[in-house]
Amino acid sequence: RPDEQAQPVVAFEPDRDGSMVIFGTGGSGKSTALRSLAIAAGFSQARGGPCHVYGIDFGARGLSMIEQLPHVGAVVNSDDNERVVRLMRQLRATIDERAERYARLNVATITEYRQRSGDTLEPRRWIASTRDERTHDSQRSRVRATESMWCVANLVET
């Protein structure tokens, strides 16, 4: 509520809320919000199970600060094609493998899987991605970032 200068507290519960997209102009706090969520994910062990965070940075390295956190698997700059492809393949393999295991137990969410299987250490995977308009001024960069974001969205939906 900008007209009131209010900053209400919000909560994100992945099993209830599904996916999340944060939009905003340059300098509006998108990367700060993603970094905050990534840090909070490190505390999830005590409240439900571990969470592994991965980042794909299409911007001005706004996610680089979280790279050293113990629950962060990787933060990859979009210019590093080899690492982006490797990360996508790893996440795709995880999704495929989980789909089979979850189907065998007839569960749809990681919370249901943890409850039914007794495997409370099954890690949630969270992908953070940022794109800074100020660093993507060429048409080629915008197309590449859009295609990559579509790939990430397609990856996590299946």
N, C-alpha and C positions, 0 to 999 in steps of 0.2 A: 504494500500500500504506500507507494511513493508520496502521495499527497499528504500523508500523515507522518512520513518519515519513520514508519513502523517496520520492524524486522521481527515478525512473528517466528516463534520456534516451530520447526517442522521436523517430522520424523520419517524415516524411510525404512520400511520393513519389506525386504525383497519378496518373501512368499506371499504377502498380501498385496503389495504394490506392483510387482512385476518389474519391468525395466524402467529406467529413468533417463530422461534427456534434459540437459540444462542448456538453455539458449540465452544469449545476451550479446551486447555489443562489446567491442574491445574495451578492456578495462572495467567491465561490469562485475567481475568476480567469479567468472566461470571456473577458471583454474583453481582459485582459492576454494571454491565449493568442492571441486573434485579432490583436491588435496585433503580437505577436511574429512570427506567421506572415506578416503583411502586410509587416513590415520585411524579413524573410528573403526574401520574394518579389523584393525589389529587387536581391538578389544573384544571382538566377537567370540573368541574362544570361551570366555567366561559366561557368555549369554546364549550359547546355542551351538557353537562349533567353530572350527577354524575357517578363515577366509583368505584366499590367496588373491593378490591384486596384480594385475598386469596393465601397463599403460602403453598407449600409442600416441605419440606427440606429433601433431601436425602443425604445431605452433612455435612459439618462441621458447621452447624447453620449459614450459610452465609446470610440467610434472616431474622434472629432474630431481626436485627436492625429496621425493618419496622413494627414490631408487634404493637408498640404503636401509630402508625399513625391513625388518626380518620377514615380514609376511608379503613383501613385494617380490614377485618372481622376476619381473623385467619391466623396464620402461624403455621403449624403443622409439627412436626418432624416425619419422616417416621417410627420411632420405636413405635409411639403411634398409634397402630392399630385402637383402638376405635375411636379416633378423626379423623383419615384418612377416615374411613368408614362413620362416621357421616357427614363429609364435602362432601364426594362424593355423599351421598344420598341427601343432601341439594341441591347441585348443579344440580344433575339429576332431582330433583323435580322442580327446577326453569326452567330448559330447557324444561321439559314436559309441564309445565304450560304456558310458553311463546310460545311454538309451537302452542298451541291452540289459544291463544289470537292473535298472529301474523297472523295465517291463517285466522281468522275471518276478519281481516283488509286487507288481501292479501298483506302483506309486508314481506320482507326478512331480513332487517337489523334493528338494534335498532334505527338508525337515521331515517329510513322511519317510524318506529312505532311512534317515538316521534313526527314527523311531522304530520302524519295522525291522531293519537289519541289525540294530544294536551297534552299528558303526558310527559312533558319535564323532569320530575324527575325519569323516568324509568332508573335505574342504569345499566350501563355496568358492567359485571362481568369479571374480569381478573385473571387468574391463573398463578402464577409464581412458577416454580419448578426448583430446582437446585440439582445437583448430583456432588459430589467431588470424583473423582477417588481415591484420596489418602485415603479416609475414607472407601472405599468399596473394600477392597482387597480380600475378600472371594468370592468364586463362588456363594454361597447362597445369599449374599448381592447384587451381580450384577444381579442375576436372579430376585430377589425381586424388585429391583429398576426398572429394565426393564419392568416387568409386571405392576408395578404401573404406570409407564410413559405411557404404552400402554393404561391402563384404563383411564388416564387423557385425552389422545389424542382421544380415542373413545368417551368419555363423551362430549367433546367440539365440535366434528364433527357432532353430531346428533342434 
